Amino acid sequence: MTTPAPRPRLKTRFKPARLKLSSDQSKRPLERLSLHDQLVAKVREMIVDGELAAGAALPERMLCETFGVSRTPLREAFKILAAEGLIALRPHRTPVVTPIDASEIAEIFDVMVALDAAAGRAAAARATTDDIARLDAMHAELVTLHQAAERAAYFRLNQQIHTEITTLAGNAVLLNMWSTLHASVFRARAVANYDARRWDESLREHEAFMALLRARDAGGFAQALSEHTRKTGDSVLQMLEQTQQDQGPGA
């Protein structure tokens, strides 16, 4: 009895991602583990950070090459991002990043002011000494980033601080609502691109509500946090309005 010849092994040729966008994504192709979730997170981050601008086309072939994936997981990721309102799927046409609607952003901020008041009160009441110490360390790093004018890193950490406060409230429904709305708000803020005056003012507001948290003044902390969100909203809307005026009619 002759031994059958071993079958030749298929050679999988992995085509490394080629950079087509202004980021370093090509150096960090997506891993196969949780591919769908990673795709959603990566494209969402690029939209929220303003790397993919409002109205920008999202050609499947380019993104597949950039991330080293097939069209199937990318299209599934598009469905999630469309449900979040970040992209628009168009029959037989290339998906696009949805434009920022200033009136919608204003309504979102109105809701977030109320959510931050509720989250702030609950977080201050529930926070342990270790929780406050952790937020203090994050705030100290925030101050350092501001002094170094590291704008992108500052805003990322700022987002993390607000997320941490909302998480400390211990209300899963509130956190889910806040996180969904905050994605749209953070994207608008990135596009608006704060001026130096508002950036300085925002940091002072952070220092003020952190002092109230350390004092365990739940009511004061909640009010200061929600007022900070209101002022942020006012500034973002002013910036969006100015940007629209600079672009001129029909922009």
C-alpha positions, 0 to 999 in steps of 0.5 A, a space after each residue: 500500500 503506497 502512502 499518498 503524497 501529502 497535499 500541498 499547503 495553501 499559501 495565504 498571501 496577506 497584503 499589508 495595509 497601505 496608507 491611504 489616509 492621514 494616519 498611521 493605520 497602515 503600520 497597525 493592521 487590524 487583528 483577526 480577533 474581534 475584527 468587526 468590533 475593531 473596524 467599528 471602533 477604528 472608523 468611528 474614531 477617525 470620524 469623531 476625531 475629524 480625520 474623516 471630515 463631514 461629507 467625506 466619501 468612504 470608498 470600500 476598496 480603499 478602506 479594505 486595503 488600509 485595514 487589510 480586511 475584506 468587504 464583508 466585515 467592513 460593510 457590517 461595520 458600516 451598518 453599525 456606524 449608520 445606526 449611530 448616525 455617523 455615516 449615510 448608506 446610499 443605494 448603489 453609491 459610496 457611503 459618506 460621513 454625515 454632515 454635522 447638524 448644528 440644530 441637532 448638536 444644540 439639542 444633544 447638548 441640552 440633554 447632556 447638560 441634564 445627564 451630566 447633572 444626574 451623573 455628577 450627583 450620583 458619581 460624587 455620592 458613590 466615588 471611593 477615595 481610590 476613585 477620586 485619587 484616580 480622577 485626580 491623577 488624570 486631571 493632573 495629566 490633563 493640566 500637563 497636556 494643556 501646558 504643553 499645548 498637546 491639543 489632541 492628547 488633551 481632548 482624548 484624556 478630557 473625554 476619558 475623564 468625563 467617561 470615568 465620571 459618568 461610569 462612576 454614577 453606576 447607572 448602565 442606562 445613563 452611561 449608554 445614553 451619555 456615551 451615544 450622545 457624546 460621540 456626536 458631541 465629541 465629533 462636533 467639538 473636534 471639528 469646531 476646534 476650540 480657540 485658546 480662550 475657551 481651552 483655558 476656560 475649560 481647564 479652569 472649569 475642570 479644576 473647579 469641579 474637581 475641587 468640589 469632588 474632592 470636598 464630596 460636595 455632590 450638589 456642587 459637583 453636579 451643578 459645576 459639571 453640568 454648567 461646564 457642559 452647557 458652556 462647552 455646548 455654547 462654544 461648539 455651536 459658536 464655532 460651528 456657526 463661524 465655520 459655516 460663515 467662513 465657508 460662505 453660502 451653499 457650504 
